[in-house]
Structures are given as structure tokens and as C-alpha cells.
């Protein structure tokens, strides 16, 4: 082989190596940018998830408080119904006693 051909082959190989290295660096830089972009998006999603979790907990507490109040209101309604029934019975008894007394007159 001639010296010129060997030099040409060496130059082509060196150029190809340089191109390969440059391409690898660009690919690595693009991957890093993509990784950074995805990391930022993931961070945003994590923050959003945290806000939703906090809101969910607040709503759960409100629901529990509403259930407690409903249970208390139900108990008060039952007690009021029992008092109303006792008053109705007492009214009926007193009405009957009044009727008995009127009949004796």
C-alpha cells in the first residue's frame, strides 16, 4: 500500500471517530435534557399529588364531622319524638280524666 492511501485511511478513521464522539456527546446531552425535563414534570406531579392528598384529608375530616353531627341530630330527633309521644300520652290521660270528672258532674 502506498503511504498516501494509509494516511487517507487513518484520516478517515480519525474523522469517523470524531463524528462518533460528537454524536455520542449530543445524544448524551439530549438524554440529560430529557431526564431533567421529566424530573421537573415529576416534581410538579408530586407537588400536585401532595396538594390533592391534603385536600382529601380535609374533606375526610369534614365528612366525619358531618356524620357526627348527623348522628347527634338523629339522636336529638329520636329524643324529641319520645318526648312528644310521652306528652301525647299524658295529654290523652288528662283528657280521659277530664271526661271522667265531667261525667261525674
VEXTILUM-738074 format. One record per residue (C-alpha): residue in one letter; chain; y, z, x. Coordinates in steps of 0.02 Angstrom, whole numbers, plus 50000, padded with zeros to 5 digits. Layout:
REM residues N
@rest:A kette:A y:Y z:Z x:X
...
END
This chain:
REM residues 105
@rest:X kette:A y:50000 z:50000 x:50000
@rest:X kette:A y:50172 z:49968 x:50054
@rest:X kette:A y:50295 z:50105 x:50089
@rest:X kette:A y:50414 z:50038 x:49956
@rest:X kette:A y:50278 z:50050 x:49824
@rest:X kette:A y:50235 z:50228 x:49873
@rest:X kette:A y:50419 z:50276 x:49866
@rest:X kette:A y:50436 z:50192 x:49696
@rest:X kette:A y:50284 z:50285 x:49629
@rest:X kette:A y:50350 z:50451 x:49698
@rest:X kette:A y:50521 z:50418 x:49620
@rest:X kette:A y:50442 z:50376 x:49451
@rest:X kette:A y:50335 z:50532 x:49458
@rest:X kette:A y:50486 z:50639 x:49502
@rest:X kette:A y:50587 z:50560 x:49361
@rest:X kette:A y:50445 z:50590 x:49238
@rest:X kette:A y:50432 z:50771 x:49296
@rest:X kette:A y:50620 z:50794 x:49274
@rest:X kette:A y:50612 z:50717 x:49099
@rest:X kette:A y:50463 z:50827 x:49055
@rest:X kette:A y:50553 z:50984 x:49116
@rest:X kette:A y:50711 z:50939 x:49021
@rest:X kette:A y:50612 z:50903 x:48863
@rest:X kette:A y:50520 z:51069 x:48879
@rest:X kette:A y:50685 z:51163 x:48901
@rest:X kette:A y:50761 z:51078 x:48748
@rest:X kette:A y:50606 z:51118 x:48646
@rest:X kette:A y:50611 z:51297 x:48704
@rest:X kette:A y:50797 z:51309 x:48660
@rest:X kette:A y:50765 z:51237 x:48487
@rest:X kette:A y:50621 z:51357 x:48457
@rest:X kette:A y:50731 z:51502 x:48511
@rest:X kette:A y:50870 z:51446 x:48395
@rest:X kette:A y:50746 z:51430 x:48252
@rest:X kette:A y:50673 z:51601 x:48292
@rest:X kette:A y:50849 z:51675 x:48292
@rest:X kette:A y:50892 z:51591 x:48128
@rest:X kette:A y:50733 z:51651 x:48046
@rest:X kette:A y:50760 z:51826 x:48115
@rest:X kette:A y:50933 z:51831 x:48037
@rest:X kette:A y:50864 z:51771 x:47871
@rest:X kette:A y:50725 z:51900 x:47878
@rest:X kette:A y:50854 z:52035 x:47914
@rest:X kette:A y:50954 z:51980 x:47763
@rest:X kette:A y:50799 z:51984 x:47655
@rest:X kette:A y:50755 z:52158 x:47720
@rest:X kette:A y:50929 z:52219 x:47677
@rest:X kette:A y:50917 z:52142 x:47504
@rest:X kette:A y:50745 z:52221 x:47479
@rest:X kette:A y:50816 z:52390 x:47528
@rest:X kette:A y:50956 z:52373 x:47400
@rest:X kette:A y:50833 z:52325 x:47265
@rest:X kette:A y:50720 z:52471 x:47310
@rest:X kette:A y:50868 z:52589 x:47295
@rest:X kette:A y:50916 z:52516 x:47126
@rest:X kette:A y:50736 z:52526 x:47067
@rest:X kette:A y:50729 z:52710 x:47114
@rest:X kette:A y:50893 z:52742 x:47022
@rest:X kette:A y:50827 z:52654 x:46867
@rest:X kette:A y:50666 z:52751 x:46876
@rest:X kette:A y:50763 z:52914 x:46882
@rest:X kette:A y:50868 z:52858 x:46733
@rest:X kette:A y:50710 z:52812 x:46638
@rest:X kette:A y:50633 z:52983 x:46675
@rest:X kette:A y:50793 z:53069 x:46616
@rest:X kette:A y:50794 z:52963 x:46458
@rest:X kette:A y:50611 z:53009 x:46425
@rest:X kette:A y:50652 z:53192 x:46449
@rest:X kette:A y:50798 z:53180 x:46329
@rest:X kette:A y:50693 z:53085 x:46203
@rest:X kette:A y:50558 z:53217 x:46213
@rest:X kette:A y:50688 z:53353 x:46189
@rest:X kette:A y:50765 z:53260 x:46042
@rest:X kette:A y:50592 z:53237 x:45965
@rest:X kette:A y:50559 z:53423 x:45982
@rest:X kette:A y:50727 z:53463 x:45902
@rest:X kette:A y:50690 z:53341 x:45761
@rest:X kette:A y:50521 z:53425 x:45728
@rest:X kette:A y:50602 z:53596 x:45729
@rest:X kette:A y:50738 z:53537 x:45609
@rest:X kette:A y:50604 z:53462 x:45494
@rest:X kette:A y:50509 z:53628 x:45498
@rest:X kette:A y:50669 z:53724 x:45456
@rest:X kette:A y:50706 z:53601 x:45316
@rest:X kette:A y:50531 z:53625 x:45247
@rest:X kette:A y:50547 z:53815 x:45254
@rest:X kette:A y:50716 z:53805 x:45167
@rest:X kette:A y:50643 z:53690 x:45034
@rest:X kette:A y:50500 z:53812 x:45003
@rest:X kette:A y:50621 z:53958 x:44994
@rest:X kette:A y:50731 z:53860 x:44876
@rest:X kette:A y:50582 z:53822 x:44767
@rest:X kette:A y:50528 z:54007 x:44765
@rest:X kette:A y:50702 z:54065 x:44722
@rest:X kette:A y:50713 z:53931 x:44587
@rest:X kette:A y:50550 z:53993 x:44514
@rest:X kette:A y:50609 z:54174 x:44520
@rest:X kette:A y:50771 z:54122 x:44434
@rest:X kette:A y:50670 z:54033 x:44300
@rest:X kette:A y:50560 z:54190 x:44278
@rest:X kette:A y:50713 z:54301 x:44261
@rest:X kette:A y:50794 z:54184 x:44136
@rest:X kette:A y:50636 z:54183 x:44031
@rest:X kette:A y:50636 z:54374 x:44028
@rest:X kette:A y:50813 z:54374 x:43961
END
